[in-house]
Amino acid sequence: MKLSGSGYATATLAGFGGTGYGVAAADYDGDGKADPALLDQATGIWHIKLSASGYSEALLASGWTP
């Protein structure tokens, strides 16, 4: 993965995602850069790596599950 907040340096997000996750990258923190995001379809919890804060992970419980 290439991170925009780091001049598009290559990064590996170990433990981020896997089977049963949906991908939904978008600018969640309003800094003009796409943030990697995954939805855990089993729990309805979003895992978002926010570029404006050094790609720290934010969790959001949406309540949505298939």
Backbone as CSV, one residue per row, in Angstrom:
resi,resn,N_x,N_y,N_z,CA_x,CA_y,CA_z,C_x,C_y,C_z
1,MET,0.843,-1.163,0.000,0.000,0.000,0.000,0.890,1.228,0.000
2,LYS,0.465,2.260,-0.706,1.180,3.535,-0.758,0.396,4.566,0.058
3,LEU,1.054,5.226,0.999,0.406,6.181,1.882,0.644,7.603,1.414
4,SER,-0.436,8.329,1.135,-0.322,9.695,0.627,0.293,10.640,1.646
5,GLY,0.035,10.431,2.928,0.570,11.302,3.968,2.064,11.161,4.165
6,SER,2.662,10.141,3.543,4.093,9.902,3.662,4.781,10.014,2.310
7,GLY,4.274,10.868,1.430,4.854,11.024,0.105,4.731,9.770,-0.737
8,TYR,3.689,9.007,-0.494,3.399,7.756,-1.200,4.462,6.689,-0.975
9,ALA,5.039,6.694,0.230,5.963,5.630,0.610,5.172,4.337,0.775
10,THR,5.808,3.228,0.492,5.147,1.930,0.624,5.060,1.551,2.098
11,ALA,3.899,1.050,2.506,3.694,0.619,3.884,2.909,-0.684,3.891
12,THR,3.174,-1.484,4.887,2.414,-2.714,5.091,1.592,-2.528,6.350
13,LEU,0.300,-2.746,6.241,-0.582,-2.607,7.398,-0.866,-4.002,7.948
14,ALA,0.087,-4.531,8.694,-0.035,-5.880,9.236,-1.256,-5.991,10.132
15,GLY,-2.012,-7.021,9.946,-3.186,-7.253,10.770,-4.376,-6.375,10.413
16,PHE,-4.329,-5.710,9.288,-5.409,-4.809,8.881,-6.211,-5.485,7.795
17,GLY,-7.353,-6.052,8.172,-8.229,-6.696,7.194,-8.103,-8.198,7.189
18,GLY,-8.683,-8.805,6.176,-8.686,-10.252,6.037,-10.010,-10.711,5.463
19,THR,-10.266,-11.990,5.559,-11.506,-12.555,5.067,-12.699,-11.949,5.799
20,GLY,-13.728,-11.572,5.063,-14.925,-11.010,5.673,-14.906,-9.506,5.851
21,TYR,-13.913,-8.838,5.264,-13.822,-7.385,5.344,-14.131,-6.778,3.982
22,GLY,-14.815,-5.652,3.968,-15.073,-4.898,2.746,-14.215,-3.645,2.750
23,VAL,-13.730,-3.242,1.584,-12.844,-2.085,1.455,-13.653,-0.852,1.070
24,ALA,-13.362,0.287,1.711,-14.071,1.533,1.403,-13.167,2.725,1.678
25,ALA,-12.107,2.891,0.882,-11.202,4.032,1.073,-11.899,5.326,0.666
26,ALA,-11.708,6.369,1.460,-12.269,7.699,1.190,-11.551,8.694,2.102
27,ASP,-11.832,9.969,1.943,-11.245,10.997,2.801,-12.133,11.180,4.028
28,TYR,-11.894,10.381,5.064,-12.732,10.416,6.264,-12.359,11.539,7.223
29,ASP,-11.129,12.069,7.132,-10.714,13.102,8.077,-10.610,14.496,7.464
30,GLY,-11.017,14.658,6.198,-11.116,15.970,5.580,-9.810,16.632,5.205
31,ASP,-8.712,15.855,5.081,-7.436,16.463,4.727,-7.122,16.394,3.233
32,GLY,-8.058,15.923,2.441,-7.866,15.848,1.000,-7.145,14.596,0.537
33,LYS,-6.878,13.653,1.434,-6.183,12.411,1.096,-7.072,11.221,1.435
34,ALA,-7.024,10.198,0.594,-7.823,8.997,0.846,-7.265,8.242,2.047
35,ASP,-8.147,7.785,2.912,-7.783,7.012,4.099,-8.193,5.555,3.887
36,PRO,-7.258,4.602,4.119,-7.631,3.195,4.010,-8.706,2.864,5.044
37,ALA,-9.741,2.162,4.618,-10.823,1.807,5.535,-11.378,0.442,5.185
38,LEU,-11.752,-0.295,6.214,-12.334,-1.621,6.061,-13.568,-1.737,6.928
39,LEU,-14.544,-2.482,6.442,-15.725,-2.806,7.237,-15.659,-4.276,7.586
40,ASP,-15.658,-4.585,8.888,-15.755,-5.971,9.338,-17.219,-6.360,9.190
41,GLN,-17.527,-7.128,8.173,-18.909,-7.445,7.847,-19.584,-8.320,8.894
42,ALA,-18.818,-8.992,9.726,-19.403,-9.833,10.774,-19.882,-9.005,11.965
43,THR,-19.186,-7.882,12.244,-19.517,-7.089,13.432,-20.114,-5.724,13.122
44,GLY,-19.940,-5.239,11.881,-20.407,-3.906,11.523,-19.487,-2.801,11.996
45,ILE,-18.253,-3.137,12.368,-17.294,-2.141,12.844,-16.365,-1.730,11.703
46,TRP,-16.239,-0.405,11.513,-15.325,0.165,10.530,-13.964,0.347,11.172
47,HIS,-12.902,0.020,10.439,-11.517,0.241,10.848,-10.946,1.229,9.832
48,ILE,-10.632,2.435,10.281,-10.189,3.501,9.378,-8.815,3.989,9.820
49,LYS,-7.865,4.019,8.881,-6.524,4.551,9.141,-6.523,6.009,8.678
50,LEU,-6.465,6.944,9.612,-6.603,8.369,9.318,-5.266,9.000,8.944
51,SER,-5.158,9.485,7.693,-3.898,10.050,7.202,-3.506,11.325,7.942
52,ALA,-4.453,12.118,8.396,-4.154,13.379,9.084,-3.515,13.158,10.451
53,SER,-3.627,11.949,10.997,-3.047,11.673,12.314,-2.025,10.539,12.243
54,GLY,-1.243,10.516,11.165,-0.182,9.518,11.041,-0.697,8.106,10.836
55,TYR,-1.882,7.974,10.275,-2.531,6.688,10.005,-2.859,5.911,11.279
56,SER,-3.184,6.662,12.341,-3.687,5.983,13.535,-5.052,5.392,13.179
57,GLU,-5.414,4.335,13.870,-6.672,3.641,13.538,-7.836,4.184,14.358
58,ALA,-8.915,4.459,13.656,-10.160,4.865,14.306,-11.171,3.743,14.087
59,LEU,-11.961,3.463,15.097,-13.000,2.445,15.000,-14.360,3.128,15.069
60,LEU,-15.273,2.679,14.241,-16.614,3.238,14.206,-17.609,2.099,14.129
61,ALA,-18.481,1.995,15.104,-19.513,0.960,15.084,-20.711,1.492,14.321
62,SER,-20.967,0.906,13.144,-22.065,1.384,12.311,-23.369,0.678,12.632
63,GLY,-23.261,-0.494,13.221,-24.461,-1.272,13.497,-24.952,-2.066,12.312
64,TRP,-24.306,-1.885,11.150,-24.728,-2.583,9.947,-24.023,-3.923,9.848
65,THR,-24.763,-4.975,9.625,-24.207,-6.293,9.314,-25.087,-6.925,8.256
66,PRO,-24.490,-7.749,7.391,-25.295,-8.372,6.312,-26.271,-9.401,6.832
